[in-house]
Protein backbone atom coordinates (compact mmCIF):
# COMPACT_ATOMS: atom_id res chain seq x y z
CA UNK A 1 0.00 0.00 0.00
CA UNK A 2 1.28 3.46 -0.85
CA UNK A 3 2.25 5.56 2.17
CA UNK A 4 1.46 8.87 0.49
CA UNK A 5 -1.78 10.33 -0.83
CA UNK A 6 -2.56 10.30 -4.55
CA UNK A 7 -1.81 14.03 -4.85
CA UNK A 8 1.69 13.44 -3.47
CA UNK A 9 2.39 10.34 -5.57
CA UNK A 10 1.43 12.26 -8.73
CA UNK A 11 4.08 14.87 -7.94
CA UNK A 12 6.86 13.04 -6.12
CA UNK A 13 7.08 9.79 -8.09
CA UNK A 14 10.21 10.23 -10.19
CA UNK A 15 12.66 8.07 -12.05
CA UNK A 16 16.28 8.10 -10.89
CA UNK A 17 17.96 11.45 -11.47
CA UNK A 18 20.91 11.75 -13.81
CA UNK A 19 24.33 13.05 -12.79
CA UNK A 20 22.95 16.57 -13.26
CA UNK A 21 20.52 16.15 -10.33
CA UNK A 22 17.64 17.82 -12.15
CA UNK A 23 14.58 18.73 -10.08
CA UNK A 24 12.15 18.05 -12.93
CA UNK A 25 12.85 15.04 -15.09
CA UNK A 26 14.34 15.79 -18.51
CA UNK A 27 13.19 14.50 -21.87
CA UNK A 28 14.89 11.31 -23.06
CA UNK A 29 14.53 11.71 -26.82
CA UNK A 30 16.49 8.65 -27.83
CA UNK A 31 15.35 5.66 -29.85
CA UNK A 32 17.91 3.25 -28.41
CA UNK A 33 20.46 2.72 -25.63
CA UNK A 34 24.05 1.51 -25.58
CA UNK A 35 25.57 -1.44 -23.74
CA UNK A 36 28.72 -1.62 -21.66
CA UNK A 37 30.04 -4.77 -23.35
CA UNK A 38 28.96 -7.96 -25.13
CA UNK A 39 27.80 -9.65 -21.93
CA UNK A 40 25.70 -6.65 -20.93
CA UNK A 41 24.09 -6.70 -24.36
CA UNK A 42 23.38 -10.45 -24.23
CA UNK A 43 21.96 -10.35 -20.71
CA UNK A 44 19.76 -7.38 -21.53
CA UNK A 45 18.13 -9.07 -24.51
CA UNK A 46 17.76 -12.29 -22.50
CA UNK A 47 15.72 -10.27 -19.95
CA UNK A 48 18.26 -11.08 -17.27
CA UNK A 49 18.61 -7.35 -16.61
CA UNK A 50 15.88 -4.78 -16.11
CA UNK A 51 17.13 -1.90 -18.23
CA UNK A 52 16.27 0.23 -21.25
CA UNK A 53 17.13 -1.33 -24.61
CA UNK A 54 14.94 0.38 -27.18
CA UNK A 55 12.26 3.02 -26.66
CA UNK A 56 9.58 0.83 -28.24
CA UNK A 57 10.12 -1.45 -25.23
CA UNK A 58 10.65 1.17 -22.51
CA UNK A 59 11.98 4.68 -21.97
CA UNK A 60 12.66 6.67 -18.77
CA UNK A 61 9.82 9.08 -19.56
CA UNK A 62 7.24 6.39 -20.26
CA UNK A 63 8.42 4.45 -17.22
CA UNK A 64 7.85 7.44 -14.95
CA UNK A 65 4.37 8.07 -16.37
CA UNK A 66 3.42 4.39 -15.93
CA UNK A 67 4.77 4.29 -12.39
CA UNK A 68 2.69 7.33 -11.42
CA UNK A 69 -0.50 5.81 -12.82
CA UNK A 70 0.23 2.50 -11.09
CA UNK A 71 0.68 4.18 -7.73
CA UNK A 72 -2.48 6.25 -8.16
CA UNK A 73 -4.55 3.23 -9.27
CA UNK A 74 -3.03 0.74 -6.84
CA UNK A 75 -1.76 -1.40 -9.73
CA UNK A 76 1.24 -3.72 -9.89
CA UNK A 77 2.50 -2.87 -13.36
CA UNK A 78 1.51 -1.11 -16.60
CA UNK A 79 2.28 -0.27 -20.21
CA UNK A 80 1.78 3.07 -21.99
CA UNK A 81 0.39 3.42 -25.51
CA UNK A 82 0.29 5.97 -28.31
CA UNK A 83 -3.47 6.51 -27.88
CA UNK A 84 -6.35 5.39 -25.69
CA UNK A 85 -7.72 3.15 -28.43
CA UNK A 86 -4.33 1.50 -28.96
CA UNK A 87 -4.47 0.66 -25.24
CA UNK A 88 -7.94 -0.84 -25.65
CA UNK A 89 -7.12 -2.82 -28.79
CA UNK A 90 -3.69 -4.03 -27.64
CA UNK A 91 -5.06 -5.16 -24.29
CA UNK A 92 -7.69 -7.35 -25.97
CA UNK A 93 -5.34 -8.55 -28.71
CA UNK A 94 -2.69 -9.58 -26.19
CA UNK A 95 -5.02 -11.50 -23.89
CA UNK A 96 -7.48 -13.15 -26.29
CA UNK A 97 -7.22 -16.02 -28.76
CA UNK A 98 -9.43 -17.09 -31.63
CA UNK A 99 -12.66 -18.52 -30.22
CA UNK A 100 -12.60 -16.44 -27.03
CA UNK A 101 -15.64 -14.49 -25.91
CA UNK A 102 -16.14 -11.10 -24.22
CA UNK A 103 -19.08 -9.94 -22.12
CA UNK A 104 -19.30 -6.15 -22.29
CA UNK A 105 -21.54 -3.33 -21.25
CA UNK A 106 -23.51 -2.09 -24.25
CA UNK A 107 -22.62 1.50 -23.32
CA UNK A 108 -19.03 1.91 -24.47
CA UNK A 109 -17.11 4.40 -26.59
CA UNK A 110 -18.00 4.41 -30.30
CA UNK A 111 -14.56 3.19 -31.45
CA UNK A 112 -14.70 0.38 -28.89
CA UNK A 113 -18.09 -0.60 -30.32
CA UNK A 114 -16.52 -0.68 -33.79
CA UNK A 115 -13.69 -2.84 -32.45
CA UNK A 116 -16.23 -5.28 -31.01
CA UNK A 117 -18.56 -5.30 -34.02
CA UNK A 118 -16.20 -5.14 -36.99
CA UNK A 119 -12.59 -5.94 -36.05
CA UNK A 120 -12.39 -8.63 -33.35
CA UNK A 121 -14.85 -10.91 -35.24
CA UNK A 122 -12.20 -11.17 -38.00
CA UNK A 123 -10.23 -13.30 -35.54
CA UNK A 124 -13.28 -15.23 -34.34
CA UNK A 125 -13.50 -13.28 -31.08
CA UNK A 126 -17.12 -12.63 -30.18
CA UNK A 127 -18.85 -10.15 -27.87
CA UNK A 128 -22.15 -10.30 -25.98
CA UNK A 129 -23.51 -7.10 -24.48
CA UNK A 130 -25.68 -6.27 -21.48
CA UNK A 131 -27.66 -3.12 -20.80
CA UNK A 132 -26.63 -0.78 -18.00
CA UNK A 133 -29.97 -1.24 -16.26
CA UNK A 134 -29.80 -5.04 -16.52
CA UNK A 135 -26.50 -6.12 -14.97
CA UNK A 136 -28.26 -9.21 -13.59
CA UNK A 137 -28.22 -10.50 -17.18
CA UNK A 138 -24.42 -10.77 -17.18
CA UNK A 139 -24.24 -14.32 -15.85
CA UNK A 140 -26.68 -15.56 -18.49
CA UNK A 141 -24.33 -14.19 -21.17
CA UNK A 142 -21.26 -15.99 -19.84
CA UNK A 143 -20.20 -18.95 -22.00
CA UNK A 144 -17.55 -21.66 -21.52
CA UNK A 145 -15.18 -19.64 -23.73
CA UNK A 146 -15.83 -16.27 -22.04
CA UNK A 147 -12.54 -14.76 -20.93
CA UNK A 148 -13.15 -11.04 -20.30
CA UNK A 149 -15.79 -8.91 -18.58
CA UNK A 150 -15.50 -5.30 -19.80
CA UNK A 151 -17.16 -2.00 -18.89
CA UNK A 152 -16.80 1.76 -18.68
CA UNK A 153 -17.92 3.64 -15.60
CA UNK A 154 -18.94 6.42 -15.95
CA UNK A 155 -20.02 5.54 -19.48
CA UNK A 156 -19.40 7.53 -22.63
CA UNK A 157 -21.43 9.59 -23.43
CA UNK A 158 -24.45 9.13 -21.13
CA UNK A 159 -22.46 9.09 -17.84
CA UNK A 160 -24.21 6.02 -16.45
CA UNK A 161 -22.60 4.26 -13.48
CA UNK A 162 -21.98 0.53 -13.14
CA UNK A 163 -21.57 -1.28 -9.84
CA UNK A 164 -17.85 -2.11 -9.96
CA UNK A 165 -17.99 -4.25 -6.81
CA UNK A 166 -20.76 -6.37 -8.36
CA UNK A 167 -18.77 -6.75 -11.57
CA UNK A 168 -15.75 -7.76 -9.52
CA UNK A 169 -17.72 -10.51 -7.76
CA UNK A 170 -19.08 -11.86 -11.06
CA UNK A 171 -15.62 -11.86 -12.63
CA UNK A 172 -14.08 -13.67 -9.65
CA UNK A 173 -16.91 -16.23 -9.51
CA UNK A 174 -16.47 -17.16 -13.18
CA UNK A 175 -12.68 -16.68 -13.36
CA UNK A 176 -12.94 -13.81 -15.84
CA UNK A 177 -10.54 -10.92 -16.41
CA UNK A 178 -12.37 -7.74 -15.37
CA UNK A 179 -11.24 -4.74 -17.44
CA UNK A 180 -12.56 -1.27 -16.62
CA UNK A 181 -12.18 1.83 -18.76
CA UNK A 182 -11.63 4.54 -16.13
CA UNK A 183 -11.15 7.44 -18.54
CA UNK A 184 -14.04 9.63 -17.36
CA UNK A 185 -13.15 9.30 -13.67
CA UNK A 186 -9.33 9.32 -13.79
CA UNK A 187 -7.37 7.58 -11.00
CA UNK A 188 -8.00 10.63 -8.83
CA UNK A 189 -11.77 10.12 -8.62
CA UNK A 190 -11.99 6.32 -8.77
CA UNK A 191 -9.73 3.26 -8.45
CA UNK A 192 -11.52 0.23 -9.97
CA UNK A 193 -8.86 -2.20 -8.71
CA UNK A 194 -10.21 -1.59 -5.18
CA UNK A 195 -13.51 -3.07 -6.38
CA UNK A 196 -12.07 -6.14 -8.08
CA UNK A 197 -10.83 -4.98 -11.49
CA UNK A 198 -7.84 -6.85 -12.88
CA UNK A 199 -6.93 -4.19 -15.43
CA UNK A 200 -7.72 -0.48 -15.80
CA UNK A 201 -7.48 1.42 -19.08
CA UNK A 202 -7.19 5.18 -19.63
CA UNK A 203 -7.24 7.42 -22.64
CA UNK A 204 -4.62 9.81 -21.28
CA UNK A 205 -5.55 12.20 -24.10
CA UNK A 206 -8.49 13.35 -21.99
CA UNK A 207 -8.35 14.63 -18.39
CA UNK A 208 -4.91 13.19 -17.69
CA UNK A 209 -3.37 15.55 -20.26
CA UNK A 210 -6.12 18.05 -19.58
CA UNK A 211 -5.12 20.66 -22.14
CA UNK A 212 -5.76 19.04 -25.52
CA UNK A 213 -2.07 18.77 -26.40
CA UNK A 214 -1.05 15.15 -26.84
CA UNK A 215 -2.41 11.65 -27.44
CA UNK A 216 -1.75 8.78 -25.07
CA UNK A 217 -3.14 5.69 -23.40
CA UNK A 218 -2.22 3.35 -20.58
CA UNK A 219 -3.24 -0.03 -19.18
CA UNK A 220 -2.34 -0.94 -15.60
CA UNK A 221 -3.17 -3.82 -13.29
CA UNK A 222 -2.06 -7.37 -12.49
CA UNK A 223 1.58 -7.99 -13.29
CA UNK A 224 0.98 -11.35 -15.00
CA UNK A 225 -1.57 -9.83 -17.39
CA UNK A 226 0.57 -6.76 -18.08
CA UNK A 227 3.48 -9.06 -18.96
CA UNK A 228 1.39 -10.53 -21.79
CA UNK A 229 0.37 -7.03 -22.91
CA UNK A 230 4.00 -5.88 -22.74
CA UNK A 231 5.30 -8.75 -24.87
CA UNK A 232 2.55 -8.20 -27.45
CA UNK A 233 3.15 -4.46 -27.59
CA UNK A 234 6.94 -4.76 -27.59
CA UNK A 235 6.65 -6.64 -30.87
CA UNK A 236 3.71 -4.82 -32.48
CA UNK A 237 4.80 -1.27 -31.73
CA UNK A 238 1.93 0.80 -30.21
CA UNK A 239 4.26 2.44 -27.66
CA UNK A 240 3.77 5.94 -26.28
CA UNK A 241 6.38 8.46 -27.46
CA UNK A 242 8.85 9.78 -24.85
CA UNK A 243 7.78 13.38 -25.51
CA UNK A 244 4.09 12.63 -24.94
CA UNK A 245 4.97 10.59 -21.85
CA UNK A 246 6.93 13.55 -20.47
CA UNK A 247 3.93 15.86 -21.05
CA UNK A 248 1.51 13.39 -19.44
CA UNK A 249 3.73 12.76 -16.44
CA UNK A 250 3.94 16.49 -15.78
CA UNK A 251 0.17 16.78 -16.31
CA UNK A 252 -0.47 14.25 -13.55
CA UNK A 253 1.12 16.66 -11.08
CA UNK A 254 -1.84 19.03 -11.49
CA UNK A 255 -4.55 16.41 -12.12
CA UNK A 256 -6.16 16.55 -8.63
CA UNK A 257 -6.43 20.34 -8.48
CA UNK A 258 -7.66 20.52 -12.08
CA UNK A 259 -10.25 17.78 -11.64
CA UNK A 260 -11.54 19.33 -8.41
CA UNK A 261 -12.36 22.51 -10.33
CA UNK A 262 -13.76 20.61 -13.33
CA UNK A 263 -16.14 18.78 -11.01
CA UNK A 264 -17.17 21.92 -9.15
CA UNK A 265 -18.03 23.62 -12.45
CA UNK A 266 -19.75 20.53 -13.87
CA UNK A 267 -22.09 20.17 -10.90
CA UNK A 268 -23.15 23.83 -11.20
CA UNK A 269 -23.73 23.39 -14.96
CA UNK A 270 -25.79 20.24 -14.34
CA UNK A 271 -27.92 22.01 -11.72
CA UNK A 272 -28.53 24.90 -14.13
CA UNK A 273 -29.54 22.58 -16.98
CA UNK A 274 -31.82 20.54 -14.74
CA UNK A 275 -33.95 23.64 -14.16
CA UNK A 276 -33.98 24.87 -17.77
CA UNK A 277 -37.30 24.75 -19.61
CA UNK A 278 -35.66 23.68 -22.90
CA UNK A 279 -34.03 20.62 -21.33
CA UNK A 280 -35.90 17.34 -21.03
CA UNK A 281 -33.33 15.34 -19.05
CA UNK A 282 -29.96 15.88 -17.37
CA UNK A 283 -27.52 13.17 -16.29
CA UNK A 284 -24.59 13.88 -14.01
CA UNK A 285 -23.36 11.31 -11.48
CA UNK A 286 -23.49 13.65 -8.47
CA UNK A 287 -26.95 15.04 -9.23
CA UNK A 288 -29.44 13.50 -6.82
CA UNK A 289 -31.75 12.84 -9.78
CA UNK A 290 -29.16 10.55 -11.43
CA UNK A 291 -30.50 6.96 -11.35
CA UNK A 292 -27.23 5.66 -9.90
CA UNK A 293 -26.52 8.63 -7.60
CA UNK A 294 -25.94 6.49 -4.50
CA UNK A 295 -23.62 4.17 -6.39
CA UNK A 296 -21.65 7.11 -7.82
CA UNK A 297 -21.20 8.52 -4.31
CA UNK A 298 -19.92 5.12 -3.14
CA UNK A 299 -17.42 4.62 -5.96
CA UNK A 300 -16.30 8.12 -6.89
CA UNK A 301 -14.79 11.02 -4.97
CA UNK A 302 -16.60 13.57 -7.18
CA UNK A 303 -18.86 13.39 -10.23
CA UNK A 304 -16.39 14.09 -13.05
CA UNK A 305 -16.45 16.80 -15.69
CA UNK A 306 -18.97 15.38 -18.19
CA UNK A 307 -22.64 16.36 -18.20
CA UNK A 308 -25.12 14.72 -20.60
CA UNK A 309 -28.47 16.31 -21.33
CA UNK A 310 -31.38 15.94 -23.72
CA UNK A 311 -32.78 18.97 -25.50
CA UNK A 312 -36.51 19.10 -26.11
CA UNK A 313 -37.27 18.94 -29.82
CA UNK A 314 -34.90 16.13 -30.83
CA UNK A 315 -32.14 16.30 -33.42
CA UNK A 316 -33.31 19.55 -35.06
CA UNK A 317 -33.28 21.35 -31.72
CA UNK A 318 -29.87 19.81 -31.04
CA UNK A 319 -28.48 21.21 -34.30
CA UNK A 320 -29.88 24.68 -33.57
CA UNK A 321 -28.30 24.57 -30.13
CA UNK A 322 -24.88 23.60 -31.49
CA UNK A 323 -24.99 26.32 -34.14
CA UNK A 324 -25.87 28.92 -31.50
CA UNK A 325 -22.93 28.12 -29.20
CA UNK A 326 -20.46 31.03 -29.08
CA UNK A 327 -17.92 30.49 -26.29
CA UNK A 328 -17.76 26.72 -25.91
CA UNK A 329 -15.95 24.60 -28.49
CA UNK A 330 -17.64 22.16 -30.86
CA UNK A 331 -15.31 19.19 -30.74
CA UNK A 332 -15.30 15.42 -30.28
CA UNK A 333 -12.69 15.60 -27.52
CA UNK A 334 -13.22 15.93 -23.76
CA UNK A 335 -11.29 16.63 -20.58
CA UNK A 336 -9.79 19.90 -21.85
CA UNK A 337 -9.37 23.19 -19.96
CA UNK A 338 -11.79 24.51 -22.60
CA UNK A 339 -15.43 23.48 -22.30
CA UNK A 340 -16.52 21.31 -25.23
CA UNK A 341 -19.95 20.50 -26.63
CA UNK A 342 -20.42 17.26 -28.58
CA UNK A 343 -23.40 15.73 -30.34
CA UNK A 344 -22.66 11.98 -29.98
CA UNK A 345 -25.27 10.74 -32.50
CA UNK A 346 -23.56 12.62 -35.33
CA UNK A 347 -19.92 12.36 -34.17
CA UNK A 348 -18.40 9.86 -31.70
CA UNK A 349 -21.18 7.27 -32.16
CA UNK A 350 -22.25 8.12 -35.71
CA UNK A 351 -21.06 4.81 -37.15
CA UNK A 352 -23.45 2.84 -34.95
CA UNK A 353 -26.92 1.98 -36.20
CA UNK A 354 -29.75 4.07 -34.79
CA UNK A 355 -30.97 0.98 -32.95
CA UNK A 356 -27.58 0.48 -31.30
CA UNK A 357 -27.39 4.16 -30.35
CA UNK A 358 -30.82 4.08 -28.73
CA UNK A 359 -29.88 0.92 -26.83
CA UNK A 360 -26.99 2.84 -25.27
CA UNK A 361 -29.12 5.87 -24.44
CA UNK A 362 -27.92 8.06 -27.32
CA UNK A 363 -30.90 9.89 -28.79
CA UNK A 364 -30.91 12.52 -31.50
CA UNK A 365 -31.22 15.29 -28.94
CA UNK A 366 -28.50 14.07 -26.56
CA UNK A 367 -25.68 16.55 -25.97
CA UNK A 368 -22.45 15.86 -24.07
CA UNK A 369 -20.73 18.78 -22.37
CA UNK A 370 -17.15 18.39 -21.20
CA UNK A 371 -17.09 21.17 -18.63
CA UNK A 372 -13.82 23.05 -18.61
CA UNK A 373 -12.05 25.52 -16.35
CA UNK A 374 -13.49 28.80 -17.60
CA UNK A 375 -15.50 30.81 -15.08
CA UNK A 376 -18.64 28.79 -14.52
CA UNK A 377 -20.93 31.79 -15.04
CA UNK A 378 -19.52 32.26 -18.54
CA UNK A 379 -20.08 28.58 -19.35
CA UNK A 380 -23.66 28.74 -18.11
CA UNK A 381 -24.36 32.01 -19.95
CA UNK A 382 -23.28 30.50 -23.26
CA UNK A 383 -25.39 27.38 -22.74
CA UNK A 384 -28.35 29.53 -21.73
CA UNK A 385 -28.27 31.81 -24.78
CA UNK A 386 -27.94 28.80 -27.11
CA UNK A 387 -30.87 27.02 -25.47
CA UNK A 388 -33.14 30.05 -25.85
CA UNK A 389 -33.08 29.94 -29.66
Secondary structure, DSSP 4 states (H G I P E B T S, - for coil): --SS-HHHHHHH--PPP-TT--SSPPP---SB---SSHHHHHHHHTTSS----BTTT--HHHHHHHHHHHHHHT-SEEEEESSHHHHHHHHHHHH--TT-EEEEES---HHHHHIIIIIGGGGT-EEEEE-GGGGGGHHHH--TTEEEEEEESS-TTT-----HHHHHHHHHHTTPEEEEE-TTTHHHH--GGGGT-SEEEEETTTTTT-SS----EEEEE-HHHHHHHHHHHHHH--BPPHHHHHHHHHHHTTHHHHHHHHHHHHHHHHHHHHT-TTEEEEE-TTSTTSTTHHHHHHH-SS--SEEEEEETTHHHHHHHHHHH--SSEE-S--S-SS-EEE-GGGTTTTTS-HHHHHHTT--TTEEEEE--SS-HHHHHHHHHHHHT-
